[in-house]
C-alpha cells in the first residue's frame, strides 16, 4: 500500500522559472518508490513567469487548489512591469530605485511578513486540517520560498501534531534580496522569530546546499538533510553546436550578479585577438536587469549580444546544448555562497563546459570541480577568467571543446527522489 504525503507548494504548472522544477520532478518520480503524492497549490496564483510548454503526465496525481489573495494582483494595476520583477526577486539597484520601487519594497517587507503570500496561510490551514483528517495523511511537506508556506506547515503541526518536513529551496533571512526589503527593526526581528519557530518545530529540514545546512544547524538541533536540485532526462534530439564561440547565460541575470571581471576580460581579449572578435557571441536567455545591460554597454560589448529573452524550459535546454560555453554567475557575497542554482545541474548534464564565477567560498566550487564539468573562478581572479575563455576558445577552434563529467548520476532527479523517499 502506498504512503500518502501532502506537498504544499506555491509554484506549479504553468509557472516558469526554477522554482517549479524541484517538486514537479519529485512528484513525477515518488510513485516509483511507493509514495502517493498529493499536491496543494493556489487556484489563482500570480506567477511572474509562465511556461505553457511545461507539461508532465499527472493524471494519476491528486491536485488540490484553493483561492489566494495577493497584493501583487493589485499593485500590478499601477505598474505591471515593476511588480512582476519584484515578485520574482529582481530588486532594482538601490541607486536607481524610483519612489514607487521604494514604496513597493517597504510595503512588501514590513506589511507582509514573511512574504506577500501570507494571507493564504489561515484559509489553507483550515481547509487542509479537514482534508488531512478525512484522508488519513500522515506526512506533509512545505516548500519555500515563499516561506509563508512553512507557516501553513506550522499551523497544521500545532493543530494535528502531524509529521512535517520543511524544504528550503533557498535560505530565509539570509536570502540575497532580504536586505533590500527596507525592513524596520521590528520586522527584521519578526522574520527571525518565524524562521526560528519553523526550524525548531518541523520534524525534518531539507536544504539544497551544505552551507545552508551549516547555517540552519546554528539555529536548530532538528535533523537537516541536503538534497540538491538536479537534472532530468530530457527527450531532446541532439543539437548542432552554435557556429559562433557562444558564451551563454541562462536564467535571471540580476543586478547583484553583474560580473565586471567577466566583461573586462572579454573586452581585453577582443582588443588583443581579432579572430576572437570575429567569432565571439554573448547569448542572454531569461530576464536581464538594466544594470547588467548598462555594464555590457559600458564595456562596448553590446554588438556581440544575442538576446533571446525568456524561453520555455524545453527551449532553454535546447539552447544550453547548442552553446559553446555556459556561464554560471553568482554575486560576490557571503549570503550567496550557499546558493546552488537549479540550472547548475542541467548545465552539467548538457555536456557543455561551464565557466562559473562566484564568491570564493561558494558551494558551487565543490560541485563543479569534482564532477569535472567546468572551471570555477572567484571575483579576485580576472586573469583566470580571461585565460579560461582563451583556453576554451582554442579548443573551440580545434573542434575539441567538450567535457568529460564524473559522477553525474548522483544528481539525476530520479536518484534524488530515491533519497527523498528514504526520508519519508
C-alpha positions as CSV (number, residue, x, y, z in Angstrom):
1,X,0.0,0.0,0.0
2,X,1.4,3.4,-1.0
3,X,2.1,6.0,1.6
4,X,0.2,9.3,1.1
5,X,2.0,12.6,1.6
6,X,0.7,16.1,1.1
7,X,3.0,18.6,-0.6
8,X,2.2,22.3,-0.1
9,X,3.7,24.4,-2.8
10,X,3.1,27.8,-4.4
11,X,4.9,27.1,-7.7
12,X,3.3,24.5,-10.0
13,X,2.4,24.2,-13.7
14,X,2.1,26.6,-15.6
15,X,4.7,28.6,-13.5
16,X,8.0,29.1,-15.3
17,X,11.5,29.5,-13.9
18,X,13.5,27.4,-11.5
19,X,11.0,27.4,-8.5
20,X,8.7,24.9,-10.1
21,X,11.2,22.3,-11.2
22,X,12.2,20.7,-7.9
23,X,8.8,19.4,-6.7
24,X,7.5,18.9,-10.2
25,X,10.2,16.2,-10.7
26,X,9.9,14.8,-7.1
27,X,6.2,14.3,-7.7
28,X,6.9,12.7,-11.1
29,X,9.2,10.0,-9.5
30,X,7.8,9.5,-6.0
31,X,5.2,6.9,-7.1
32,X,8.1,4.7,-8.3
33,X,9.2,4.4,-4.7
34,X,5.8,3.5,-3.2
35,X,4.7,7.1,-2.3
36,X,1.4,8.7,-3.3
37,X,1.9,12.5,-3.6
38,X,-0.9,14.9,-3.2
39,X,-0.2,18.5,-4.3
40,X,-1.8,21.5,-2.7
41,X,-1.4,24.8,-4.6
42,X,-3.1,28.2,-5.2
43,X,-6.1,28.3,-7.5
44,X,-5.2,31.7,-8.9
45,X,-1.5,32.4,-8.3
46,X,0.4,35.4,-9.6
47,X,3.3,33.9,-11.4
48,X,5.9,36.3,-12.7
49,X,6.9,33.8,-15.5
50,X,4.6,31.4,-17.3
51,X,5.8,28.4,-19.2
52,X,3.0,27.0,-21.4
53,X,5.2,24.2,-22.7
54,X,5.9,22.8,-19.3
55,X,4.0,19.5,-19.1
56,X,4.1,16.3,-17.1
57,X,1.5,13.5,-17.1
58,X,0.0,13.9,-13.6
59,X,-3.4,12.4,-14.5
60,X,-3.0,10.0,-11.6
61,X,-1.9,12.7,-9.1
62,X,-4.4,14.5,-6.8
63,X,-4.1,18.3,-7.2
64,X,-5.9,20.4,-4.5
65,X,-6.5,24.1,-5.2
66,X,-7.7,26.9,-3.0
67,X,-8.1,30.6,-3.9
68,X,-5.3,33.1,-2.8
69,X,-5.5,36.9,-2.5
70,X,-2.2,38.5,-3.3
71,X,-1.2,42.2,-3.1
72,X,0.8,41.8,-6.4
73,X,-2.5,41.4,-8.2
74,X,-3.5,45.0,-7.1
75,X,0.0,46.6,-7.3
76,X,0.3,45.4,-10.9
77,X,-2.6,47.7,-11.8
78,X,-0.3,50.6,-11.1
79,X,2.9,49.2,-12.6
80,X,2.8,45.6,-14.0
81,X,6.5,45.5,-15.1
82,X,7.9,46.7,-11.7
83,X,5.6,44.5,-9.8
84,X,6.4,41.4,-11.8
85,X,10.2,42.0,-11.3
86,X,9.9,42.5,-7.5
87,X,7.6,39.4,-7.2
88,X,10.3,37.3,-8.9
89,X,13.1,38.6,-6.7
90,X,14.6,41.1,-9.1
91,X,15.2,44.2,-6.9
92,X,16.2,47.4,-8.7
93,X,19.6,48.7,-7.9
94,X,19.5,51.0,-4.8
95,X,20.8,54.0,-6.7
96,X,18.2,53.6,-9.5
97,X,15.1,52.9,-7.4
98,X,12.1,55.1,-8.1
99,X,9.8,56.3,-5.4
100,X,7.4,53.6,-6.4
101,X,10.1,50.9,-6.2
102,X,11.0,52.0,-2.7
103,X,7.3,52.1,-1.7
104,X,6.7,48.6,-3.1
105,X,9.8,47.2,-1.3
106,X,8.8,48.9,2.0
107,X,5.3,47.6,1.9
108,X,6.4,44.1,0.8
109,X,9.0,43.9,3.6
110,X,7.0,45.4,6.5
111,X,3.3,44.7,5.9
112,X,3.6,41.2,4.5
113,X,5.8,39.0,6.8
114,X,7.3,36.7,5.7
115,X,6.1,37.5,2.2
116,X,3.2,38.6,0.1
117,X,1.5,35.2,0.2
118,X,1.0,35.3,3.9
119,X,-2.8,35.8,3.6
120,X,-3.1,32.3,2.2
121,X,-1.9,30.7,5.5
122,X,-5.0,30.8,7.6
123,X,-7.5,29.6,5.0
124,X,-5.1,26.9,3.9
125,X,-4.7,25.6,7.5
126,X,-8.4,25.5,7.9
127,X,-9.0,23.7,4.6
128,X,-6.1,21.2,4.9
129,X,-6.9,20.3,8.5
130,X,-10.2,18.8,7.5
131,X,-8.7,17.2,4.4
132,X,-5.8,15.6,6.3
133,X,-8.1,14.0,8.9
134,X,-10.6,12.8,6.3
135,X,-7.9,11.2,4.1
136,X,-5.6,9.9,6.9
137,X,-2.5,11.7,5.7
138,X,0.5,11.1,8.0
139,X,3.1,13.5,6.5
140,X,3.1,16.9,5.0
141,X,5.9,18.8,3.1
142,X,6.1,22.5,2.8
143,X,8.5,24.1,0.2
144,X,9.6,27.6,0.2
145,X,10.2,30.3,-0.9
146,X,7.7,31.8,-0.5
147,X,8.4,31.0,3.2
148,X,4.8,31.8,4.2
149,X,4.1,28.2,3.1
150,X,6.1,27.0,6.0
151,X,3.6,28.8,8.3
152,X,0.9,26.6,6.8
153,X,3.0,23.6,7.9
154,X,3.5,25.2,11.3
155,X,-0.2,25.8,11.8
156,X,-1.0,22.2,10.8
157,X,1.7,20.9,13.1
158,X,0.3,22.8,16.1
159,X,-3.3,21.6,15.4
160,X,-2.7,18.0,14.4
161,X,0.9,17.1,15.5
162,X,1.4,15.7,12.0
163,X,4.8,14.6,10.7
164,X,6.1,17.8,9.0
165,X,9.1,18.2,6.6
166,X,10.1,21.8,5.7
167,X,12.0,22.0,2.4
168,X,14.1,25.2,1.9
169,X,15.0,25.7,-1.8
170,X,16.6,29.0,-0.7
171,X,17.5,30.4,2.7
172,X,15.1,32.6,4.6
173,X,16.6,35.7,6.4
174,X,19.9,35.2,4.6
175,X,18.4,35.2,1.1
176,X,20.2,37.7,-1.1
177,X,17.2,40.1,-1.5
178,X,16.2,40.1,2.2
179,X,18.4,43.2,2.9
180,X,16.8,45.1,0.1
181,X,13.3,45.0,1.6
182,X,13.8,48.1,3.8
183,X,12.8,46.2,6.9
184,X,12.2,48.0,10.2
185,X,14.0,46.6,13.3
186,X,10.7,45.1,14.4
187,X,10.0,43.5,11.0
188,X,13.5,42.0,10.9
189,X,13.0,40.5,14.3
190,X,9.7,39.1,13.3
191,X,11.3,37.3,10.3
192,X,13.9,35.8,12.6
193,X,11.3,34.7,15.1
194,X,9.3,32.9,12.5
195,X,12.4,31.3,10.9
196,X,13.4,30.0,14.4
197,X,10.0,28.7,15.1
198,X,9.7,26.8,11.8
199,X,13.2,25.3,12.0
200,X,12.6,24.1,15.6
201,X,9.0,22.7,15.2
202,X,9.4,20.9,11.9
203,X,10.3,17.3,12.3
204,X,12.8,17.3,9.4
205,X,14.5,20.0,7.5
206,X,15.6,19.6,3.8
207,X,18.1,22.1,2.2
208,X,19.8,22.3,-1.2
209,X,23.3,23.1,-0.1
210,X,25.9,22.2,2.6
211,X,26.3,25.9,3.6
212,X,22.6,26.3,4.2
213,X,22.7,23.2,6.4
214,X,25.6,24.7,8.4
215,X,23.7,28.0,8.8
216,X,20.5,26.3,10.0
217,X,22.4,24.0,12.3
218,X,23.2,27.0,14.4
219,X,19.5,27.7,14.8
220,X,18.1,24.2,15.4
221,X,19.0,20.8,16.5
222,X,16.4,19.1,14.3
223,X,17.8,16.8,11.6
224,X,18.8,18.5,8.4
225,X,19.3,16.6,5.1
226,X,20.9,18.1,2.0
227,X,19.0,17.1,-1.2
228,X,20.3,19.2,-4.0
229,X,18.5,20.1,-7.1
230,X,19.3,18.0,-10.2
231,X,18.6,17.3,-13.8
232,X,16.1,15.1,-15.5
233,X,16.4,13.0,-18.6
234,X,15.1,15.3,-21.3
235,X,13.8,13.8,-24.5
236,X,15.5,16.3,-26.8
237,X,17.2,15.5,-30.1
238,X,21.0,16.0,-30.4
239,X,21.6,19.7,-31.1
240,X,24.2,21.2,-33.5
241,X,26.6,23.5,-31.7
242,X,26.5,27.2,-32.4
243,X,28.8,28.2,-35.2
244,X,29.9,31.2,-33.1
245,X,32.0,30.9,-30.0
246,X,29.0,31.5,-27.8
247,X,29.1,32.2,-24.1
248,X,25.5,31.7,-22.8
249,X,23.9,32.8,-19.6
250,X,20.6,31.2,-19.0
251,X,18.2,32.4,-16.3
252,X,17.7,35.6,-14.4
253,X,20.7,37.9,-14.6
254,X,20.2,40.1,-11.5
255,X,22.0,43.4,-10.8
256,X,24.0,41.9,-7.8
257,X,25.3,39.2,-10.1
258,X,26.8,41.7,-12.6
259,X,30.4,40.3,-13.1
260,X,32.6,43.2,-14.1
261,X,35.6,41.0,-14.2
262,X,34.0,38.9,-16.9
263,X,33.1,41.9,-19.1
264,X,36.6,43.3,-18.6
265,X,38.3,40.0,-19.5
266,X,36.2,39.7,-22.7
267,X,36.9,43.3,-23.7
268,X,40.6,42.7,-23.3
269,X,40.5,39.6,-25.4
270,X,38.5,41.4,-28.2
271,X,41.2,44.1,-28.3
272,X,44.0,41.6,-28.4
273,X,42.6,38.9,-30.7
274,X,40.9,39.8,-34.0
275,X,39.9,36.1,-34.6
276,X,38.1,36.0,-31.2
277,X,36.3,39.3,-32.0
278,X,35.0,37.8,-35.2
279,X,33.9,34.5,-33.6
280,X,32.5,35.7,-30.2
281,X,28.8,35.9,-29.3
282,X,27.2,36.6,-25.9
283,X,23.9,34.8,-25.5
284,X,21.5,36.0,-22.9
285,X,18.4,33.9,-22.2
286,X,16.0,35.0,-19.5
287,X,15.2,38.2,-17.6
288,X,18.2,40.5,-17.5
289,X,18.5,43.6,-15.2
290,X,19.0,47.0,-16.7
291,X,22.3,47.4,-14.7
292,X,23.7,44.3,-16.5
293,X,22.8,45.7,-19.8
294,X,24.3,49.1,-18.9
295,X,27.6,47.5,-17.9
296,X,27.7,45.4,-21.1
297,X,27.3,48.7,-23.0
298,X,30.0,50.4,-20.8
299,X,32.5,47.7,-21.9
300,X,31.3,48.2,-25.5
301,X,30.1,44.6,-25.8
302,X,26.5,45.3,-26.9
303,X,27.2,44.5,-30.6
304,X,28.1,40.9,-29.5
305,X,24.9,40.3,-27.6
306,X,22.3,37.8,-28.8
307,X,19.3,38.4,-26.5
308,X,16.8,35.6,-26.8
309,X,14.6,36.8,-23.8
310,X,12.6,34.4,-21.7
311,X,12.3,30.9,-23.2
312,X,10.4,27.8,-22.1
313,X,12.2,25.3,-20.0
314,X,12.5,22.9,-23.0
315,X,13.8,25.6,-25.3
316,X,16.3,26.7,-22.6
317,X,17.6,23.1,-22.5
318,X,18.0,23.2,-26.3
319,X,20.0,26.4,-26.2
320,X,22.2,25.0,-23.4
321,X,23.1,22.1,-25.6
322,X,23.8,24.3,-28.6
323,X,26.1,26.8,-26.7
324,X,29.8,26.5,-26.7
325,X,30.3,27.6,-23.1
326,X,27.8,28.1,-20.3
327,X,28.1,31.0,-17.8
328,X,27.1,30.4,-14.2
329,X,27.2,33.7,-12.3
330,X,26.5,34.3,-8.6
331,X,27.2,37.5,-6.7
332,X,30.3,38.0,-4.6
333,X,28.8,37.9,-1.1
334,X,28.8,35.6,1.9
335,X,25.0,35.3,1.6
336,X,25.1,33.7,-1.8
337,X,27.9,31.2,-1.1
338,X,25.1,28.7,-0.2
339,X,23.2,29.1,-3.4
340,X,23.4,26.1,-5.8
341,X,21.1,27.2,-8.6
342,X,19.0,24.5,-10.2
343,X,20.4,25.3,-13.7
344,X,23.8,24.2,-12.5
345,X,22.8,20.6,-12.7
346,X,21.1,21.0,-16.1
347,X,24.3,22.7,-17.3
348,X,26.3,19.7,-16.1
349,X,24.0,17.3,-17.9
350,X,24.3,19.3,-21.2
351,X,27.9,18.2,-21.6
352,X,29.0,21.8,-22.3
353,X,31.8,23.4,-20.3
354,X,30.9,25.8,-17.5
355,X,32.6,29.0,-16.6
356,X,31.5,29.7,-13.0
357,X,32.1,33.0,-11.2
358,X,31.0,33.3,-7.6
359,X,32.2,34.1,-4.1
360,X,35.4,32.3,-3.2
361,X,33.6,30.2,-0.5
362,X,30.7,29.2,-2.8
363,X,29.4,25.7,-2.6
364,X,29.3,25.8,-6.4
365,X,33.1,25.1,-6.4
366,X,32.5,21.8,-4.6
367,X,30.2,20.6,-7.3
368,X,31.9,21.8,-10.5
369,X,35.5,20.7,-9.7
370,X,34.8,17.1,-8.5
371,X,32.4,16.5,-11.4
372,X,34.9,17.8,-14.0
373,X,32.2,20.0,-15.6
374,X,34.0,23.3,-15.9
375,X,36.2,25.9,-14.3
376,X,35.4,27.9,-11.1
377,X,36.7,31.5,-10.6
378,X,36.2,33.9,-7.7
379,X,35.9,37.6,-8.1
380,X,39.6,38.2,-7.5
381,X,40.6,36.1,-10.4
382,X,40.1,38.2,-13.5
383,X,43.2,36.8,-15.2
384,X,42.0,33.2,-14.6
385,X,38.6,34.2,-16.1
386,X,40.5,35.6,-19.2
387,X,42.7,32.5,-19.5
388,X,39.8,30.1,-19.2
389,X,37.9,31.9,-22.0
390,X,41.1,31.8,-24.2
391,X,41.6,28.1,-23.4
392,X,38.0,27.3,-24.3
393,X,38.3,29.3,-27.4
394,X,41.4,27.4,-28.6
395,X,39.5,24.1,-28.0
396,X,36.6,25.6,-30.0
397,X,38.9,26.5,-32.9
398,X,40.2,22.9,-32.9
399,X,36.6,21.4,-32.8
400,X,37.5,19.8,-29.4
401,X,35.5,21.8,-26.9
402,X,33.7,19.3,-24.7
403,X,33.5,17.9,-21.2
404,X,34.0,14.5,-19.6
405,X,31.8,14.6,-16.5
406,X,32.3,12.4,-13.5
407,X,29.5,11.1,-11.2
408,X,26.6,12.9,-12.8
409,X,24.3,10.0,-11.9
410,X,24.1,11.2,-8.3
411,X,22.4,14.4,-9.4
412,X,19.6,12.8,-11.6
413,X,16.1,13.7,-10.5
414,X,15.2,10.1,-10.0
415,X,18.2,9.4,-7.8
416,X,17.5,12.4,-5.7
417,X,13.8,11.3,-5.4
418,X,15.0,8.0,-4.1
419,X,17.0,9.8,-1.4
420,X,13.8,11.8,-0.5
421,X,11.8,8.6,-0.4
422,X,14.1,7.2,2.2
423,X,13.4,10.2,4.5
424,X,9.7,9.6,4.0
